């Protein structure tokens, strides 16, 4: 849960840094992957503990991309 809060804080900082809507794309991707994994678990009847590492890795990738966005300003056209 605290990783999700870190994601939100980083998205807000990236938004204010100048990335605007592009900062929210990572949150949308994370939510989409989590939804697809949950639906797959429900359809197959697979236990959540078997697919738990996948959303965790997605969160880490999203946090990494948001940190990169926070550290770099967007290039102006």
MOPAC internal coordinates of N, CA, C and O (Angstrom, degrees):
PM7 1SCF
backbone

  N    0.0000 0     0.00 0     0.00 0    0    0    0
  C    1.4520 1     0.00 0     0.00 0    1    0    0
  C    1.5212 1   111.04 1     0.00 0    2    1    0
  O    1.2310 1   120.74 1   141.22 1    3    2    1
  N    1.3249 1   116.20 1   -38.78 1    3    2    1
  C    1.4657 1   117.69 1  -178.31 1    5    3    2
  C    1.5223 1   111.27 1   -69.24 1    6    5    3
  O    1.2310 1   120.11 1   154.73 1    7    6    5
  N    1.3363 1   117.39 1   -25.27 1    7    6    5
  C    1.4611 1   119.06 1   176.12 1    9    7    6
  C    1.5264 1   110.61 1   -67.18 1   10    9    7
  O    1.2310 1   120.16 1   145.32 1   11   10    9
  N    1.3318 1   117.29 1   -34.68 1   11   10    9
  C    1.4633 1   120.30 1   177.15 1   13   11   10
  C    1.5223 1   110.63 1   -66.01 1   14   13   11
  O    1.2310 1   120.48 1   142.69 1   15   14   13
  N    1.3253 1   116.69 1   -37.31 1   15   14   13
  C    1.4640 1   119.54 1   177.60 1   17   15   14
  C    1.5267 1   110.63 1   -66.87 1   18   17   15
  O    1.2310 1   120.58 1   142.42 1   19   18   17
  N    1.3342 1   116.49 1   -37.58 1   19   18   17
  C    1.4652 1   120.23 1   176.73 1   21   19   18
  C    1.5207 1   109.51 1   -62.87 1   22   21   19
  O    1.2310 1   120.43 1   138.32 1   23   22   21
  N    1.3322 1   116.79 1   -41.68 1   23   22   21
  C    1.4681 1   120.84 1   177.41 1   25   23   22
  C    1.5277 1   111.35 1   -58.64 1   26   25   23
  O    1.2310 1   120.63 1   134.53 1   27   26   25
  N    1.3066 1   116.41 1   -45.47 1   27   26   25
  C    1.4652 1   120.48 1  -177.74 1   29   27   26
  C    1.5242 1   110.66 1   -65.65 1   30   29   27
  O    1.2310 1   120.32 1   136.55 1   31   30   29
  N    1.3210 1   116.99 1   -43.45 1   31   30   29
  C    1.4686 1   120.19 1   179.10 1   33   31   30
  C    1.5232 1   110.33 1   -63.01 1   34   33   31
  O    1.2310 1   120.27 1   136.01 1   35   34   33
  N    1.3284 1   117.09 1   -43.99 1   35   34   33
  C    1.4631 1   119.84 1   178.70 1   37   35   34
  C    1.5273 1   111.63 1   -64.70 1   38   37   35
  O    1.2310 1   120.12 1   143.45 1   39   38   37
  N    1.3334 1   117.37 1   -36.55 1   39   38   37
  C    1.4703 1   120.08 1   177.49 1   41   39   38
  C    1.5220 1   110.90 1   -64.48 1   42   41   39
  O    1.2310 1   120.14 1   140.16 1   43   42   41
  N    1.3301 1   117.33 1   -39.84 1   43   42   41
  C    1.4653 1   120.50 1   178.14 1   45   43   42
  C    1.5252 1   110.52 1   -65.26 1   46   45   43
  O    1.2310 1   120.74 1   136.79 1   47   46   45
  N    1.3291 1   116.18 1   -43.21 1   47   46   45
  C    1.4722 1   119.64 1   179.55 1   49   47   46
  C    1.5263 1   110.48 1   -64.83 1   50   49   47
  O    1.2310 1   120.31 1   137.79 1   51   50   49
  N    1.3291 1   117.02 1   -42.21 1   51   50   49
  C    1.4658 1   120.34 1   177.97 1   53   51   50
  C    1.5260 1   111.07 1   -64.26 1   54   53   51
  O    1.2310 1   120.33 1   141.19 1   55   54   53
  N    1.3298 1   116.97 1   -38.81 1   55   54   53
  C    1.4662 1   120.56 1   176.99 1   57   55   54
  C    1.5216 1   110.16 1   -59.32 1   58   57   55
  O    1.2310 1   120.48 1   133.05 1   59   58   57
  N    1.3215 1   116.69 1   -46.95 1   59   58   57
  C    1.4637 1   120.97 1  -179.13 1   61   59   58
  C    1.5278 1   112.00 1   -70.32 1   62   61   59
  O    1.2310 1   120.35 1   156.27 1   63   62   61
  N    1.3099 1   116.94 1   -23.73 1   63   62   61
  C    1.4623 1   121.32 1   178.96 1   65   63   62
  C    1.5263 1   110.92 1   -72.75 1   66   65   63
  O    1.2310 1   120.41 1   161.31 1   67   66   65
  N    1.3274 1   116.82 1   -18.69 1   67   66   65
  C    1.4541 1   120.33 1   177.09 1   69   67   66
  C    1.5178 1   114.50 1   123.88 1   70   69   67
  O    1.2310 1   119.41 1  -178.92 1   71   70   69
  N    1.3140 1   118.73 1     1.08 1   71   70   69
  C    1.4521 1   121.24 1  -178.06 1   73   71   70
  C    1.5279 1   112.37 1   -78.46 1   74   73   71
  O    1.2310 1   119.73 1   160.23 1   75   74   73
  N    1.3068 1   118.12 1   -19.77 1   75   74   73
  C    1.4740 1   125.37 1   179.39 1   77   75   74
  C    1.5231 1   112.19 1    50.10 1   78   77   75
  O    1.2310 1   119.24 1    51.34 1   79   78   77
  N    1.3196 1   119.06 1  -128.66 1   79   78   77
  C    1.4570 1   123.20 1  -171.51 1   81   79   78
  C    1.5220 1   112.47 1   -64.29 1   82   81   79
  O    1.2310 1   119.83 1   156.82 1   83   82   81
  N    1.3292 1   117.93 1   -23.18 1   83   82   81
  C    1.4689 1   120.00 1   179.61 1   85   83   82
  C    1.5263 1   111.65 1   -66.26 1   86   85   83
  O    1.2310 1   120.43 1   155.50 1   87   86   85
  N    1.3332 1   116.77 1   -24.50 1   87   86   85
  C    1.4665 1   119.96 1   176.85 1   89   87   86
  C    1.5269 1   110.97 1   -68.75 1   90   89   87
  O    1.2310 1   120.11 1   155.52 1   91   90   89
  N    1.3088 1   117.39 1   -24.48 1   91   90   89
  C    1.4672 1   120.78 1  -178.66 1   93   91   90
  C    1.5261 1   113.12 1   -86.51 1   94   93   91
  O    1.2310 1   119.96 1   166.19 1   95   94   93
  N    1.3300 1   117.68 1   -13.81 1   95   94   93
  C    1.4600 1   120.46 1  -179.17 1   97   95   94
  C    1.5219 1   111.85 1   -61.55 1   98   97   95
  O    1.2310 1   120.10 1   142.16 1   99   98   97
  N    1.3186 1   117.42 1   -37.84 1   99   98   97
  C    1.4590 1   120.34 1  -178.94 1  101   99   98
  C    1.5252 1   111.14 1   -67.24 1  102  101   99
  O    1.2310 1   120.48 1   143.01 1  103  102  101
  N    1.3198 1   116.68 1   -36.99 1  103  102  101
  C    1.4634 1   119.33 1   176.83 1  105  103  102
  C    1.5268 1   110.67 1   -66.20 1  106  105  103
  O    1.2310 1   120.44 1   141.42 1  107  106  105
  N    1.3086 1   116.76 1   -38.58 1  107  106  105
  C    1.4642 1   120.89 1   177.77 1  109  107  106
  C    1.5151 1   112.12 1   -66.33 1  110  109  107
  O    1.2310 1   120.60 1   139.36 1  111  110  109
  N    1.3251 1   116.45 1   -40.64 1  111  110  109
  C    1.4616 1   119.87 1   177.86 1  113  111  110
  C    1.5251 1   110.67 1   -63.80 1  114  113  111
  O    1.2310 1   121.05 1   137.54 1  115  114  113
  N    1.3138 1   115.61 1   -42.46 1  115  114  113
  C    1.4686 1   119.80 1   179.40 1  117  115  114
  C    1.5296 1   110.25 1   -62.26 1  118  117  115
  O    1.2310 1   120.16 1   134.87 1  119  118  117
  N    1.3073 1   117.30 1   -45.13 1  119  118  117
  C    1.4605 1   120.72 1   179.77 1  121  119  118
  C    1.5338 1   110.86 1   -63.97 1  122  121  119
  O    1.2310 1   120.13 1   140.33 1  123  122  121
  N    1.3256 1   117.36 1   -39.67 1  123  122  121
  C    1.4632 1   121.07 1   178.93 1  125  123  122
  C    1.5146 1   112.51 1   -64.85 1  126  125  123
  O    1.2310 1   120.42 1   136.69 1  127  126  125
  N    1.3307 1   116.81 1   -43.31 1  127  126  125
  C    1.4682 1   120.24 1   178.69 1  129  127  126
  C    1.5256 1   110.20 1   -65.05 1  130  129  127
  O    1.2310 1   120.25 1   137.55 1  131  130  129
  N    1.3289 1   117.12 1   -42.45 1  131  130  129
  C    1.4655 1   120.24 1   178.86 1  133  131  130
  C    1.5267 1   110.65 1   -62.09 1  134  133  131
  O    1.2310 1   120.16 1   140.05 1  135  134  133
  N    1.3208 1   117.30 1   -39.95 1  135  134  133
  C    1.4600 1   120.94 1   178.24 1  137  135  134
  C    1.5249 1   111.49 1   -64.09 1  138  137  135
  O    1.2310 1   120.59 1   134.98 1  139  138  137
  N    1.3261 1   116.48 1   -45.02 1  139  138  137
  C    1.4624 1   119.81 1  -179.98 1  141  139  138
  C    1.5279 1   111.79 1   -64.84 1  142  141  139
  O    1.2310 1   120.17 1   140.66 1  143  142  141
  N    1.3168 1   117.27 1   -39.34 1  143  142  141
  C    1.4648 1   119.95 1   178.65 1  145  143  142
  C    1.5228 1   110.25 1   -66.60 1  146  145  143
  O    1.2310 1   120.26 1   138.32 1  147  146  145
  N    1.3190 1   117.10 1   -41.68 1  147  146  145
  C    1.4604 1   120.30 1   177.60 1  149  147  146
  C    1.5144 1   112.31 1   -63.42 1  150  149  147
  O    1.2310 1   120.61 1   138.84 1  151  150  149
  N    1.3259 1   116.44 1   -41.16 1  151  150  149
  C    1.4638 1   119.32 1   177.75 1  153  151  150
  C    1.5198 1   111.21 1   -65.78 1  154  153  151
  O    1.2310 1   120.73 1   140.13 1  155  154  153
  N    1.3300 1   116.21 1   -39.87 1  155  154  153
  C    1.4604 1   119.50 1   177.93 1  157  155  154
  C    1.5144 1   111.94 1   -63.91 1  158  157  155
  O    1.2310 1   120.57 1   140.37 1  159  158  157
  N    1.3278 1   116.52 1   -39.63 1  159  158  157
  C    1.4646 1   120.03 1   176.91 1  161  159  158
  C    1.5220 1   111.16 1   -63.78 1  162  161  159
  O    1.2310 1   120.34 1   139.81 1  163  162  161
  N    1.3182 1   116.95 1   -40.19 1  163  162  161
  C    1.4600 1   120.58 1  -178.80 1  165  163  162
  C    1.5313 1   111.37 1   -67.96 1  166  165  163
  O    1.2310 1   120.46 1   140.22 1  167  166  165
  N    1.3191 1   116.73 1   -39.78 1  167  166  165
  C    1.4617 1   120.32 1  -177.95 1  169  167  166
  C    1.5259 1   111.03 1   -70.69 1  170  169  167
  O    1.2310 1   120.40 1   136.72 1  171  170  169
  N    1.3213 1   116.83 1   -43.28 1  171  170  169
  C    1.4665 1   119.77 1  -176.11 1  173  171  170
  C    1.5168 1   113.19 1   -85.18 1  174  173  171
  O    1.2310 1   120.20 1   163.34 1  175  174  173
  N    1.3251 1   117.21 1   -16.66 1  175  174  173
  C    1.4514 1   120.26 1  -177.23 1  177  175  174
  C    1.5211 1   112.27 1    76.47 1  178  177  175
  O    1.2310 1   120.63 1  -166.12 1  179  178  177
  N    1.3055 1   116.40 1    13.88 1  179  178  177
  C    1.4639 1   122.21 1  -179.41 1  181  179  178
  C    1.5217 1   109.77 1   -71.14 1  182  181  179
  O    1.2310 1   120.38 1   -35.77 1  183  182  181
  N    1.3159 1   116.87 1   144.23 1  183  182  181
  C    1.4613 1   120.90 1   178.45 1  185  183  182
  C    1.5212 1   109.91 1   -69.87 1  186  185  183
  O    1.2310 1   120.93 1   -35.17 1  187  186  185
  N    1.3095 1   115.83 1   144.83 1  187  186  185
  C    1.4579 1   121.36 1  -178.06 1  189  187  186
  C    1.5227 1   110.87 1   -64.85 1  190  189  187
  O    1.2310 1   119.53 1   150.43 1  191  190  189
  N    1.3213 1   118.50 1   -29.57 1  191  190  189
  C    1.4574 1   120.52 1  -177.25 1  193  191  190
  C    1.5237 1   112.40 1   -64.43 1  194  193  191
  O    1.2310 1   119.41 1   157.65 1  195  194  193
  N    1.3273 1   118.73 1   -22.35 1  195  194  193
  C    1.4563 1   120.92 1   179.03 1  197  195  194
  C    1.5217 1   112.03 1   -78.49 1  198  197  195
  O    1.2310 1   120.08 1   152.38 1  199  198  197
  N    1.3110 1   117.45 1   -27.62 1  199  198  197
  C    1.4674 1   120.46 1  -179.01 1  201  199  198
  C    1.5219 1   112.29 1  -105.29 1  202  201  199
  O    1.2310 1   119.47 1  -174.12 1  203  202  201
  N    1.3205 1   118.62 1     5.88 1  203  202  201
  C    1.4591 1   122.15 1  -177.18 1  205  203  202
  C    1.5306 1   113.59 1   -61.58 1  206  205  203
  O    1.2310 1   117.96 1   144.53 1  207  206  205
  N    1.3386 1   121.50 1   -35.47 1  207  206  205
  C    1.4674 1   119.40 1  -179.34 1  209  207  206
  C    1.5329 1   114.03 1   -65.85 1  210  209  207
  O    1.2310 1   120.02 1   152.34 1  211  210  209
  N    1.3132 1   117.57 1   -27.66 1  211  210  209
  C    1.4662 1   120.00 1  -176.73 1  213  211  210
  C    1.5291 1   112.09 1   -64.82 1  214  213  211
  O    1.2310 1   118.30 1   128.04 1  215  214  213
  N    1.3334 1   120.84 1   -51.96 1  215  214  213
  C    1.4627 1   119.30 1   178.25 1  217  215  214
  C    1.5290 1   112.15 1   -62.61 1  218  217  215
  O    1.2310 1   120.26 1   146.86 1  219  218  217
  N    1.3298 1   117.10 1   -33.14 1  219  218  217
  C    1.4619 1   119.94 1   177.97 1  221  219  218
  C    1.5205 1   110.73 1   -63.06 1  222  221  219
  O    1.2310 1   120.06 1   138.19 1  223  222  221
  N    1.3212 1   117.49 1   -41.81 1  223  222  221
  C    1.4654 1   120.56 1   177.44 1  225  223  222
  C    1.5263 1   111.32 1   -66.56 1  226  225  223
  O    1.2310 1   120.46 1   142.51 1  227  226  225
  N    1.3214 1   116.74 1   -37.49 1  227  226  225
  C    1.4692 1   120.15 1   177.79 1  229  227  226
  C    1.5233 1   110.15 1   -63.72 1  230  229  227
  O    1.2310 1   120.17 1   139.00 1  231  230  229
  N    1.3294 1   117.28 1   -41.00 1  231  230  229
  C    1.4607 1   121.03 1   177.99 1  233  231  230
  C    1.5233 1   110.09 1   -61.96 1  234  233  231
  O    1.2310 1   120.34 1   136.25 1  235  234  233
  N    1.3238 1   116.96 1   -43.75 1  235  234  233
  C    1.4596 1   120.01 1  -179.48 1  237  235  234
  C    1.5332 1   111.90 1   -63.94 1  238  237  235
  O    1.2310 1   120.34 1   140.91 1  239  238  237
  N    1.3228 1   116.96 1   -39.09 1  239  238  237
  C    1.4708 1   120.22 1   177.23 1  241  239  238
  C    1.5251 1   110.44 1   -65.26 1  242  241  239
  O    1.2310 1   120.41 1   137.06 1  243  242  241
  N    1.3370 1   116.82 1   -42.94 1  243  242  241
  C    1.4649 1   120.50 1   179.04 1  245  243  242
  C    1.5273 1   110.98 1   -62.70 1  246  245  243
  O    1.2310 1   120.46 1   137.14 1  247  246  245
  N    1.3254 1   116.73 1   -42.86 1  247  246  245
  C    1.4581 1   119.94 1   178.78 1  249  247  246
  C    1.5228 1   110.33 1   -63.95 1  250  249  247
  O    1.2310 1   120.29 1   139.45 1  251  250  249
  N    1.3285 1   117.05 1   -40.55 1  251  250  249
  C    1.4677 1   120.39 1   177.42 1  253  251  250
  C    1.5203 1   112.25 1   -60.91 1  254  253  251
  O    1.2310 1   120.52 1   136.58 1  255  254  253
  N    1.3240 1   116.61 1   -43.42 1  255  254  253
  C    1.4695 1   119.90 1   179.28 1  257  255  254
  C    1.5275 1   110.99 1   -67.32 1  258  257  255
  O    1.2310 1   120.11 1   141.34 1  259  258  257
  N    1.3218 1   117.40 1   -38.66 1  259  258  257
  C    1.4638 1   119.90 1   178.78 1  261  259  258
  C    1.5289 1   111.10 1   -67.98 1  262  261  259
  O    1.2310 1   120.08 1   143.14 1  263  262  261
  N    1.3284 1   117.44 1   -36.86 1  263  262  261
  C    1.4650 1   119.60 1   176.03 1  265  263  262
  C    1.5177 1   110.01 1   -63.32 1  266  265  263
  O    1.2310 1   120.56 1   139.47 1  267  266  265
  N    1.3223 1   116.53 1   -40.53 1  267  266  265
  C    1.4675 1   120.18 1   177.07 1  269  267  266
  C    1.5298 1   110.98 1   -61.45 1  270  269  267
  O    1.2310 1   120.80 1   139.49 1  271  270  269
  N    1.3269 1   116.07 1   -40.51 1  271  270  269
  C    1.4632 1   119.99 1   179.03 1  273  271  270
  C    1.5270 1   111.24 1   -67.03 1  274  273  271
  O    1.2310 1   120.58 1   143.51 1  275  274  273
  N    1.3328 1   116.50 1   -36.49 1  275  274  273
  C    1.4623 1   120.03 1  -179.94 1  277  275  274
  C    1.5194 1   110.67 1   -68.34 1  278  277  275
  O    1.2310 1   120.42 1   142.91 1  279  278  277
  N    1.3287 1   116.80 1   -37.09 1  279  278  277
  C    1.4556 1   120.56 1  -176.80 1  281  279  278
  C    1.5286 1   113.11 1   -77.48 1  282  281  279
  O    1.2310 1   120.25 1   154.38 1  283  282  281
  N    1.3171 1   117.12 1   -25.62 1  283  282  281
  C    1.4709 1   121.20 1  -179.23 1  285  283  282
  C    1.5224 1   110.16 1  -116.90 1  286  285  283
  O    1.2310 1   121.13 1   -42.48 1  287  286  285
  N    1.2895 1   115.45 1   137.52 1  287  286  285
  C    1.4556 1   120.21 1   174.08 1  289  287  286
  C    1.5186 1   108.57 1   -82.10 1  290  289  287
  O    1.2310 1   119.60 1   -29.93 1  291  290  289
  N    1.3258 1   118.38 1   150.07 1  291  290  289
  C    1.4714 1   119.48 1   178.63 1  293  291  290
  C    1.5187 1   110.59 1   -67.35 1  294  293  291
  O    1.2310 1   121.20 1   -33.44 1  295  294  293
  N    1.3122 1   115.31 1   146.56 1  295  294  293
  C    1.4532 1   119.46 1   178.03 1  297  295  294
  C    1.5243 1   108.52 1   -77.49 1  298  297  295
  O    1.2310 1   121.03 1   -49.97 1  299  298  297
  N    1.3144 1   115.63 1   130.03 1  299  298  297
  C    1.4673 1   119.57 1  -179.80 1  301  299  298
  C    1.5254 1   109.27 1   -80.43 1  302  301  299
  O    1.2310 1   121.36 1   -33.63 1  303  302  301
  N    1.3118 1   115.00 1   146.37 1  303  302  301
  C    1.4688 1   120.31 1  -177.50 1  305  303  302
  C    1.4994 1   111.34 1   -75.82 1  306  305  303
  O    1.2310 1   120.10 1   180.00 1  307  306  305

